């Protein structure tokens, strides 16, 4: 089947009914969106004694349809079902097991693939106002070198060319650059509701999460059926110096950072340079290469509000929530 992860035959043959613990198959999945607080939620839930989540966030095992080819053995992300399930082997008896891969929400095939392995899984999705979401996602895409176009308006304008296979950065799957398609919120949510039942899908709004972290986290714990305890909030969306000033210098920075943290994956010259650069100069270099991202251009924000108003209305109706007022889509 197109888009299936490696070892899909094992997934189809797995019997993971309610309460099954075959190889610590995850009980719940945080499926996204990116830049909507998924990392903070992942880190907070890891501190709950009744929950186990692996050290490695974003296994992405069920979203191979967002890649041109699966990773090979030894890659950071798991390359087959056995290595995927091994992530959860350290879970203790009685712990609820989960993982967080925000790419699953964008993947056309992830919901069905997860359901093959764990049909009773619980799903958590987080949605953010589209213009703010796309701005933050684009900043991260540039930082991750998924995107080479630093200007969001230009990147949006490139969608047609990229859909035809042009202007795509080397090593990037085109789906990452189809920004407008990321905002198909209702379609994405329904894929998971169809696969797991609406009662097993919790849709959160990023604004609630930011405004009252404690109450939103309590809602998540009720949904998962674990004890409601106080968990310290974690801030992860600090955009200080996350914008890239110079792409060429950014590429050098990434190579040096890789050499410092994963020397086995760096070439000898880069490893040597990384060792020779004094720590006192790293801050200066960082301030030269990176910047605080500028706010979203008001004119572009207005265009995006008009473009995605229908999606905001539809999601609000689906969730029985006035998102038009919350996200100020009635002011454009």
C-alpha positions in Angstrom: 0.0 0.0 0.0 1.3 3.4 -1.0 2.7 5.5 1.9 3.0 2.5 4.3 6.0 2.5 6.7 8.7 -0.1 6.6 7.5 -3.3 8.2 3.9 -2.6 7.2 3.1 -6.3 6.8 4.0 -6.6 10.5 1.6 -3.8 11.3 -1.2 -5.4 9.4 -0.6 -8.7 11.2 -0.4 -7.2 14.7 -3.2 -7.8 17.1 -3.4 -4.8 19.4 -6.9 -4.7 20.7 -8.0 -2.7 23.8 -5.4 -3.0 26.6 -2.9 -4.9 24.5 0.7 -4.3 25.3 2.5 -6.0 22.4 6.0 -4.6 22.5 4.8 -1.5 24.3 2.7 -0.2 21.4 1.8 3.4 22.2 -1.5 4.0 23.8 -1.7 7.6 22.7 -0.3 9.9 20.1 0.3 13.6 20.0 -0.2 14.2 16.3 0.4 18.0 15.9 0.4 20.6 14.5 4.0 21.7 14.6 4.8 25.0 16.3 1.6 24.6 18.4 3.1 23.5 21.8 3.5 19.8 21.0 7.1 19.9 22.4 6.0 21.5 25.7 3.1 19.0 26.0 5.5 16.1 25.3 8.0 17.3 27.9 5.3 17.9 30.6 3.6 14.5 30.1 7.0 12.8 30.3 7.2 14.1 33.9 3.9 12.3 34.9 4.8 9.1 36.8 1.9 7.2 35.1 3.1 8.0 31.6 6.1 6.9 29.6 7.3 8.8 26.5 10.7 8.1 24.9 13.7 10.4 24.9 13.4 10.8 21.2 10.5 13.1 20.2 9.1 12.8 16.7 9.7 9.2 15.6 7.6 10.0 12.5 7.3 6.3 11.9 3.8 6.5 10.4 4.4 9.4 8.1 6.6 7.9 5.4 4.2 9.4 2.8 5.9 12.8 3.7 9.3 11.4 2.6 10.8 10.3 -0.7 12.3 7.3 0.9 12.5 5.7 4.4 15.6 6.1 6.5 18.2 3.4 6.6 19.4 1.4 9.6 21.3 3.7 12.0 19.2 6.8 11.2 17.9 9.0 14.0 14.3 8.0 13.3 13.3 4.3 13.5 13.6 2.5 10.2 11.4 -0.5 10.9 8.7 -1.7 13.2 11.1 -3.5 15.5 13.3 -0.3 16.0 10.1 1.7 16.5 8.7 -0.5 19.2 12.1 -0.6 20.9 11.7 3.1 21.7 9.0 2.1 24.2 10.7 -0.9 25.7 11.8 0.9 28.9 8.2 1.6 29.9 7.3 0.1 33.2 4.3 -2.1 33.8 1.1 -0.1 34.2 2.5 3.0 32.6 0.5 4.6 29.7 2.8 4.8 26.7 2.8 7.7 24.2 4.7 9.4 21.4 4.6 12.8 19.8 5.1 13.3 16.0 3.3 16.4 14.8 3.9 15.5 11.2 1.1 12.8 11.5 -1.6 15.4 11.3 -0.4 16.4 7.8 0.1 12.9 6.6 -2.7 11.5 4.5 -1.9 7.9 5.6 -0.7 8.2 9.2 -4.2 7.9 10.9 -5.0 4.6 9.0 -1.5 3.2 9.6 -1.6 3.9 13.4 -5.1 2.4 13.5 -3.8 -0.8 12.0 -1.4 -1.2 14.9 -3.4 0.4 17.7 -7.1 0.7 16.8 -8.0 1.9 20.3 -5.3 4.6 20.5 -6.1 8.1 21.9 -5.2 11.0 19.7 -4.3 14.6 20.7 -4.1 17.4 18.1 -3.4 21.1 18.6 -4.6 23.8 16.2 -3.4 27.4 15.9 -4.6 30.5 14.1 -3.5 29.9 10.5 -1.5 33.0 9.8 0.5 32.8 13.1 1.0 29.0 12.5 2.3 29.5 9.0 4.7 32.3 10.1 6.1 30.1 12.9 6.2 27.0 10.7 8.1 28.8 7.9 10.6 30.2 10.4 11.3 26.7 11.6 11.4 25.3 8.1 14.1 27.8 7.1 16.0 27.1 10.4 15.8 23.3 9.6 16.9 23.9 6.0 13.7 22.3 4.7 13.0 25.7 3.2 15.6 28.0 1.5 13.3 31.0 0.8 13.5 33.3 3.8 10.5 35.4 2.9 7.1 33.9 3.7 5.2 35.7 1.0 7.6 34.4 -1.6 7.5 30.9 -0.2 3.7 30.9 -0.5 4.0 32.1 -4.1 6.3 29.2 -4.9 3.7 26.6 -4.1 2.5 26.1 -7.7 6.1 25.8 -9.1 6.9 23.3 -6.3 3.8 21.3 -7.0 5.2 20.9 -10.5 8.6 19.7 -9.1 10.5 23.0 -9.4 12.2 25.2 -6.8 12.3 22.4 -4.2 15.3 22.5 -1.9 17.5 19.4 -2.1 16.4 16.6 0.3 13.0 18.2 1.0 9.7 16.4 0.3 7.4 18.8 -1.5 4.6 18.2 1.0 6.5 20.3 3.6 6.4 23.3 1.3 2.7 23.2 0.5 1.9 25.7 3.2 -1.7 26.3 2.4 -2.4 22.6 2.5 -1.2 22.5 6.1 -4.3 24.5 7.1 -6.8 21.8 6.0 -7.7 21.5 9.7 -11.1 19.9 9.4 -10.0 17.3 6.8 -7.0 16.4 9.0 -9.1 16.1 12.1 -11.7 14.0 10.4 -9.1 11.5 9.2 -8.3 10.7 12.9 -11.9 10.8 14.0 -12.8 8.3 11.2 -10.0 6.0 12.2 -10.4 6.1 16.0 -13.9 7.6 16.7 -14.5 11.2 17.7 -14.6 10.2 21.4 -10.9 9.1 21.2 -9.7 12.3 19.6 -8.9 15.4 21.7 -8.6 18.7 19.7 -6.9 21.5 21.6 -6.7 25.2 20.6 -3.3 26.7 21.0 -4.7 29.9 22.5 -6.2 28.0 25.4 -3.0 26.1 25.9 -1.0 29.3 26.1 -3.6 31.2 28.3 -4.3 28.5 30.9 -1.7 25.8 30.6 -2.8 24.2 33.9 -6.4 23.8 32.9 -5.6 22.5 29.4 -3.1 20.0 30.9 -5.8 18.8 33.3 -8.1 18.2 30.3 -5.4 16.2 28.7 -4.9 14.0 31.8 -8.7 13.4 32.1 -8.7 12.4 28.4 -5.8 10.0 29.0 -7.3 8.6 32.2 -4.3 9.3 34.4 -4.2 11.0 37.8 -4.5 14.8 37.6 -1.4 16.1 39.2 0.5 19.4 39.0 3.1 19.4 36.3 5.5 22.3 35.9 4.8 24.3 32.7 7.5 24.3 30.0 8.1 27.2 27.6 9.4 26.1 24.2 8.1 28.7 21.8 10.6 31.4 22.5 11.5 32.9 19.1 14.6 34.8 20.3 17.2 34.6 17.6 15.4 31.9 15.6 15.4 33.8 12.4 18.2 33.2 9.9 20.1 36.3 8.6 22.5 34.5 6.3 21.7 31.1 4.9 25.4 30.3 4.0 26.5 31.0 7.5 23.6 29.1 8.9 24.7 26.0 6.9 28.1 26.3 8.6 26.5 26.7 12.0 24.5 23.5 11.5 27.6 21.6 10.5 29.5 22.8 13.5 26.7 22.0 15.8 26.4 18.5 14.4 30.2 18.1 14.9 29.9 19.1 18.6 26.8 17.0 19.4 27.2 14.1 16.9 30.9 13.9 16.0 30.4 10.5 14.5 28.3 12.0 11.8 30.6 14.9 10.9 33.7 15.0 8.7 37.2 15.3 10.3 37.7 18.9 9.2 34.4 20.1 10.7 35.1 18.2 13.9 38.5 19.9 14.2 37.1 23.4 13.6 34.3 22.8 16.1 36.9 21.9 18.8 39.0 25.0 18.0 36.2 27.6 18.1 36.3 29.1 21.7 33.0 29.0 23.6 33.4 32.7 24.2 32.9 33.3 20.4 29.9 31.2 20.0 27.5 33.9 21.3 28.9 36.5 19.0 28.7 34.2 16.0 25.1 33.3 16.9 24.1 37.0 17.0 25.7 37.6 13.7 24.0 34.7 11.9 20.6 34.8 13.6 18.0 37.4 14.5 14.7 37.8 16.3 12.1 37.1 13.5 10.1 40.1 12.4 6.4 40.1 13.1 4.1 39.0 10.3 3.5 41.8 7.8 0.0 43.2 8.4 -0.9 43.2 4.7 0.1 39.5 4.4 -1.7 38.7 7.6 -4.9 40.2 6.1 -4.5 38.2 2.9 -4.1 35.0 4.9 -7.1 35.8 7.1 -9.2 36.2 4.0 -7.7 33.1 2.4 -8.3 30.8 5.4 -11.5 32.3 6.9 -13.6 29.4 5.5 -11.3 26.9 7.2 -11.6 28.8 10.5 -15.4 28.9 10.2 -15.5 25.1 9.4 -13.2 24.1 12.3 -15.2 26.3 14.7 -18.4 24.6 13.6 -16.8 21.2 13.9 -15.6 21.9 17.4 -18.7 24.0 18.4 -16.4 26.9 19.2 -16.4 30.5 18.0 -12.9 30.6 16.4 -13.8 33.5 14.1 -14.0 35.8 17.2 -11.2 34.2 19.1 -8.8 34.5 16.1 -10.2 37.8 15.0 -11.3 36.7 11.6 -14.3 38.9 11.9 -12.1 42.0 11.8 -10.7 41.5 8.2 
